[in-house]
Amino acid sequence: MTSKKPLSSIIALTNQFGTLSDLAHKFASLEDLANRDLCQSTLNKVSRTHSFSLLTNPYDHLLYHTYNILAFSKLYCFTDSSNELYTLNN
């Protein structure tokens, strides 16, 4: 017989960060843009974030590069998407 964990303990494990913005700088607004399929706005936000050097942690860079790659792909800019993906190797 398997015992089920209480839902509250599962939520506590999955919500170790208070908000999405705790995970990365202004991540909640970036996710909102992506969810509304505003790809050009997503690219602009990522570009501004990089230009102001607001990303301090490696996972911040990874998250923003990922959204950049997805936005380029949705805009059918596959060469730009591929180049962005290539920069993750460096």
C-alpha positions as CSV (number, residue, x, y, z in Angstrom):
1,M,0.0,0.0,0.0
2,T,1.4,3.4,-1.0
3,S,1.0,6.4,1.3
4,K,0.1,9.7,-0.4
5,K,2.0,12.8,0.7
6,P,-0.2,15.7,1.8
7,L,-0.7,18.3,-0.8
8,S,0.8,21.0,1.3
9,S,4.1,19.3,1.5
10,I,4.2,18.8,-2.3
11,I,3.4,22.5,-2.8
12,A,6.1,23.5,-0.3
13,L,8.6,21.5,-2.3
14,T,7.6,22.9,-5.7
15,N,7.3,26.5,-4.5
16,Q,10.7,26.9,-3.0
17,F,10.9,30.4,-4.6
18,G,8.2,32.8,-3.4
19,T,7.4,34.2,-6.9
20,L,8.6,33.7,-10.4
21,S,10.5,37.0,-10.1
22,D,12.4,35.5,-7.1
23,L,13.7,32.9,-9.6
24,A,15.1,35.4,-12.1
25,H,15.0,39.1,-12.6
26,K,11.5,40.2,-13.7
27,F,10.8,36.6,-14.9
28,A,7.0,36.9,-14.2
29,S,6.6,39.7,-16.8
30,L,8.7,37.8,-19.3
31,E,6.6,34.7,-18.9
32,D,3.4,36.9,-19.3
33,L,4.7,38.3,-22.6
34,A,5.5,34.8,-23.8
35,N,2.2,33.4,-22.7
36,R,0.4,36.1,-24.7
37,D,2.5,35.3,-27.8
38,L,4.1,38.7,-27.9
39,C,7.3,37.4,-29.4
40,Q,8.8,40.7,-30.5
41,S,8.1,42.2,-27.0
42,T,9.8,39.1,-25.5
43,L,12.9,39.7,-27.6
44,N,12.9,43.4,-26.7
45,K,12.7,42.6,-23.0
46,V,15.5,40.0,-23.1
47,S,17.6,42.5,-25.1
48,R,17.0,45.3,-22.6
49,T,17.8,43.0,-19.7
50,H,21.1,41.9,-21.3
51,S,22.0,45.5,-22.1
52,F,21.5,46.7,-18.5
53,S,23.4,43.6,-17.1
54,L,20.6,42.7,-14.8
55,L,21.2,39.0,-15.0
56,T,23.6,37.9,-12.3
57,N,23.2,34.2,-11.9
58,P,23.8,31.4,-14.5
59,Y,20.2,30.2,-14.3
60,D,19.0,33.8,-15.1
61,H,21.0,33.7,-18.3
62,L,19.7,30.2,-19.1
63,L,16.1,31.2,-18.6
64,Y,16.4,34.4,-20.7
65,H,18.3,32.6,-23.5
66,T,15.6,30.0,-23.5
67,Y,12.8,32.5,-23.9
68,N,14.9,34.3,-26.6
69,I,15.3,31.0,-28.5
70,L,11.6,30.2,-28.3
71,A,10.6,33.8,-29.4
72,F,12.9,33.6,-32.4
73,S,11.5,30.2,-33.4
74,K,7.9,31.5,-33.1
75,L,8.9,34.4,-35.4
76,Y,10.4,31.9,-37.9
77,C,13.8,33.3,-37.4
78,F,15.4,29.9,-37.3
79,T,19.0,31.1,-38.0
80,D,18.8,33.6,-35.1
81,S,17.3,30.9,-32.9
82,S,20.1,28.5,-33.9
83,N,22.8,31.2,-33.2
84,E,21.3,31.9,-29.8
85,L,21.3,28.2,-29.0
86,Y,24.9,28.0,-30.1
87,T,25.9,30.8,-27.7
88,L,24.7,28.6,-24.8
89,N,27.7,26.3,-25.5
90,N,30.1,29.1,-24.8
